[in-house]
């Protein structure tokens, strides 16, 4: 069975309570509820308007720091709420790494909505990406697995597609991957990126429009095609065409070709590593069908 990465440190509610009492005693009386263990972070809700994010494995430690550095600037431009840090926690004897208290963003995860119900989010998501994708300042990190040339991800994609049982249409997927790899690489300025934009990190309000975007652990600089891949991870063919059309001449055909390639990268990552996480598995499965659809 292909599982999510294991935790280096299992974060308990007792540990989180201790961190809050020590560093933010003004918040110590709030109720604390565990929400999720993601690939990288454990998340707890703190009262009505805050959440606590703590890395659960070594590789996630710099991601928390990057959120603390770059989310305030993203929030100033974003047309929808994002989880801005309100406290940058420091390590203690109870917990060895940096951690954050962030603003709670209300909404229902798009992964839990049918694809037809996501269509109202097209305009809001396009507006969010237009606000996000600005040239990155000097020093913004390049994530080695997001926003880089697609050829850098070739070996891992080819390995995943070698699993014929999991990918019965692997020959078609390899052909689509070859087409994406052949597109010219991004030659513009390194742009600010979310880096992990998929339906589990996109929140909707009751009518299906965009409520907010969360989980900026992979924030960095690079090719914006990695974020535009959300057109295949989030939407069916009709909604995707509307999504693409909103950008007009601001995004060229080569970038959309690379975006489809990134959708394949991200979908196979989730489909090949989430047998123990049905929600993430469903994101990968939907993405593969949409990549094949065009």
VOGU-3710 file (C-alpha; in Angstrom, 3 decimals, decimal comma):
1> xxxxxxxxxx> 0,000/0,000/0,000  1,287/3,483/-0,922  0,989/5,652/2,173  1,415/9,301/3,069  4,845/10,215/4,491  5,167/9,127/8,137  5,472/11,665/10,927  8,837/12,291/12,560  7,033/13,843/15,534  3,452/13,008/16,490
11> xxxxxxxxxx> 1,904/16,226/17,720  -0,563/15,831/20,576  -3,133/18,336/21,816  -1,326/18,389/25,160  1,868/19,582/23,478  -0,003/22,303/21,583  -1,688/23,467/24,785  1,745/23,690/26,437  3,178/25,734/23,560  0,266/28,171/23,668
21> xxxxxxxxxx> 0,409/28,557/27,459  4,136/29,289/27,225  4,191/31,662/24,240  0,655/33,055/23,911  -0,937/32,843/27,352  -3,614/35,302/26,199  -4,954/32,488/23,970  -4,554/29,625/26,447  -8,200/29,503/27,469  -9,501/28,880/23,962
31> xxxxxxxxxx> -10,835/25,458/22,915  -8,412/23,423/20,817  -9,585/20,832/18,298  -7,392/18,667/16,079  -8,429/19,055/12,442  -5,991/17,134/10,287  -2,630/15,504/9,752  -1,505/16,494/6,279  1,551/15,284/4,413  3,616/17,980/6,122
41> xxxxxxxxxx> 1,709/19,625/8,965  -0,667/18,943/11,817  -3,462/21,503/12,107  -5,587/22,398/15,143  -8,420/24,906/15,370  -7,949/27,414/18,187  -11,222/29,051/19,126  -13,379/30,472/16,351  -10,916/32,579/14,384  -7,463/30,984/14,693
51> xxxxxxxxxx> -5,643/27,755/13,834  -2,315/26,226/14,882  0,020/24,676/12,283  2,944/22,508/13,339  5,322/20,497/11,141  5,018/16,738/11,577  8,244/15,769/9,784  11,711/17,266/9,268  11,151/18,182/5,628  8,229/20,452/6,580
61> xxxxxxxxxx> 10,139/22,690/8,986  11,329/25,241/6,372  7,825/25,278/4,887  6,379/26,720/8,100  9,091/29,380/8,095  8,324/30,269/4,462  4,643/30,730/5,305  5,610/33,086/8,112  7,821/35,095/5,756  5,662/35,376/2,650
71> xxxxxxxxxx> 1,989/35,021/3,586  1,621/38,586/4,909  2,558/40,002/1,492  0,312/37,540/-0,335  -2,591/38,418/1,969  -2,280/42,127/1,148  -2,833/41,363/-2,555  -5,290/38,480/-2,322  -8,997/39,111/-3,061  -9,921/36,226/-0,706
81> xxxxxxxxxx> -8,795/35,305/2,820  -5,585/33,313/3,356  -4,225/31,976/6,689  -1,994/34,876/7,700  0,309/34,061/10,655  -0,420/36,024/13,819  2,263/34,302/15,903  5,563/32,722/14,861  6,164/30,055/17,477  9,670/29,046/18,525
91> xxxxxxxxxx> 10,926/25,572/19,548  10,763/24,395/23,152  11,652/21,272/25,085  8,153/19,986/24,215  8,382/20,619/20,456  11,659/20,898/18,502  10,620/23,116/15,545  9,079/26,475/14,597  5,284/26,542/14,445  2,534/29,068/13,722
101> xxxxxxxxxx> -0,779/30,432/14,879  -2,687/31,655/11,814  -6,003/33,255/10,961  -8,778/30,708/10,496  -10,237/30,741/6,974  -13,859/29,615/6,890  -15,299/27,480/4,110  -15,831/23,952/2,844  -12,924/22,200/1,130  -13,581/21,888/-2,600
111> xxxxxxxxxx> -12,435/18,257/-2,453  -15,675/17,515/-0,607  -17,839/19,105/-3,326  -18,911/17,530/-6,599  -17,129/18,863/-9,689  -20,335/20,553/-10,867  -20,529/22,448/-7,575  -17,008/23,819/-8,041  -17,799/25,705/-11,234  -18,806/28,874/-9,423
121> xxxxxxxxxx> -15,230/29,141/-8,117  -13,751/29,699/-11,589  -13,742/33,510/-11,504  -12,594/33,799/-7,916  -9,754/31,323/-8,358  -8,539/33,064/-11,503  -8,606/36,420/-9,675  -6,649/34,925/-6,777  -3,953/33,578/-9,106  -3,672/36,887/-10,925
131> xxxxxxxxxx> -3,049/38,588/-7,580  -0,551/35,933/-6,499  1,536/35,648/-9,665  3,797/38,686/-9,444  7,586/38,658/-9,871  9,182/37,272/-6,718  11,557/39,364/-4,657  15,203/38,384/-4,477  15,692/35,591/-1,978  12,295/33,909/-2,313
141> xxxxxxxxxx> 13,173/30,184/-2,379  12,768/27,887/-5,357  11,050/24,679/-4,332  13,022/21,819/-5,930  9,827/19,926/-6,842  7,421/22,778/-7,735  7,641/25,411/-10,443  10,856/23,972/-11,879  11,375/22,751/-15,481  9,213/19,690/-16,105
151> xxxxxxxxxx> 12,264/17,674/-17,119  13,387/17,876/-13,483  10,318/15,785/-12,589  10,651/13,295/-15,454  12,228/10,413/-13,553  9,616/10,346/-10,803  6,688/10,656/-13,232  8,038/7,856/-15,416  8,470/5,673/-12,340  4,898/6,269/-11,222
161> xxxxxxxxxx> 3,483/5,566/-14,669  5,326/2,251/-14,645  2,616/1,001/-12,285  0,277/-0,366/-14,972  -2,274/-1,558/-12,444  -2,660/1,916/-10,989  -2,412/3,641/-14,392  -4,081/1,396/-16,992  -3,884/4,217/-19,560  -0,201/4,825/-18,910
171> xxxxxxxxxx> 0,675/4,849/-22,628  -1,650/7,818/-23,200  -0,351/9,549/-20,112  3,260/9,088/-21,227  2,403/10,661/-24,579  0,772/13,639/-22,876  3,751/13,937/-20,537  6,140/13,961/-23,507  4,121/16,761/-25,095  4,254/18,823/-21,909
181> xxxxxxxxxx> 7,987/18,240/-21,449  8,597/19,411/-25,026  7,008/22,822/-24,370  9,495/25,675/-23,983  10,558/26,219/-20,392  9,415/29,325/-18,516  11,751/32,180/-19,461  10,036/35,003/-17,601  10,827/36,251/-14,109  10,404/33,780/-11,261
191> xxxxxxxxxx> 6,842/34,356/-10,062  5,378/33,977/-6,589  3,691/30,575/-6,330  1,319/28,751/-4,028  2,935/25,489/-5,138  0,271/23,075/-3,870  -2,995/24,397/-5,282  -5,586/21,619/-5,403  -9,164/21,072/-4,161  -8,151/20,134/-0,607
201> xxxxxxxxxx> -6,504/23,559/-0,231  -9,313/25,578/-1,842  -12,316/26,586/0,276  -15,823/27,317/-0,994  -18,831/29,117/0,447  -22,305/27,614/0,315  -23,055/28,613/-3,283  -19,757/27,144/-4,515  -17,881/30,409/-5,023  -14,373/30,858/-3,653
211> xxxxxxxxxx> -14,101/31,463/0,107  -10,334/31,278/0,566  -7,081/29,442/-0,118  -5,045/27,627/2,530  -1,840/25,596/3,050  0,969/27,710/1,624  3,749/25,385/2,769  5,115/25,102/-0,775  5,128/28,857/-1,366  8,091/29,888/-3,471
221> xxxxxxxxxx> 9,250/31,270/-6,794  9,224/29,766/-10,284  7,044/28,829/-13,254  3,383/29,837/-12,671  2,264/26,792/-14,670  2,449/24,701/-11,496  -0,431/26,723/-10,001  -2,382/26,902/-13,258  -2,509/23,091/-13,135  -5,444/23,625/-10,789
231> xxxxxxxxxx> -7,557/23,939/-13,940  -7,304/20,151/-14,293  -7,242/19,289/-10,577  -10,308/21,381/-9,745  -12,570/21,681/-12,777  -14,275/19,583/-15,432  -13,718/20,376/-19,111  -16,347/23,086/-19,474  -15,341/24,994/-16,345  -11,682/24,580/-17,259
241> xxxxxxxxxx> -12,222/26,286/-20,618  -13,828/29,243/-18,832  -10,940/29,303/-16,348  -8,367/29,347/-19,166  -10,307/31,984/-21,067  -10,280/34,444/-18,168  -6,491/34,773/-18,391  -6,615/35,613/-22,093  -3,306/36,693/-23,585  -1,730/37,017/-20,123
251> xxxxxxxxxx> -0,972/33,266/-20,232  0,346/31,767/-23,469  -0,337/28,341/-24,975  3,055/26,952/-23,912  2,341/27,795/-20,278  -1,020/25,996/-20,461  0,739/22,979/-21,986  3,174/22,940/-19,068  0,241/23,416/-16,684  -1,349/20,241/-18,018
261> xxxxxxxxxx> 1,996/18,521/-17,442  2,079/19,812/-13,864  -1,446/18,492/-13,375  -0,067/15,070/-14,299  2,862/15,480/-11,888  0,585/16,427/-8,995  -2,152/13,913/-9,783  0,280/11,008/-9,939  1,906/12,158/-6,684  -1,447/11,915/-4,923
271> xxxxxxxxxx> -2,698/8,794/-6,677  0,554/6,927/-6,025  0,973/7,933/-2,371  -2,457/8,236/-0,784  -3,940/4,770/-0,397  -4,469/5,661/3,268  -6,020/9,078/2,477  -9,234/8,726/0,432  -9,674/12,475/-0,015  -6,203/12,993/-1,477
281> xxxxxxxxxx> -6,557/9,848/-3,569  -9,763/11,284/-5,023  -7,960/14,496/-6,014  -5,340/12,489/-7,895  -7,933/10,277/-9,561  -10,020/13,254/-10,719  -6,908/15,019/-12,004  -5,823/12,029/-14,086  -9,246/11,816/-15,742  -9,161/15,527/-16,532
291> xxxx> -5,632/15,367/-17,944  -6,800/12,591/-20,246  -9,879/14,630/-21,172  -7,751/17,501/-22,470
//
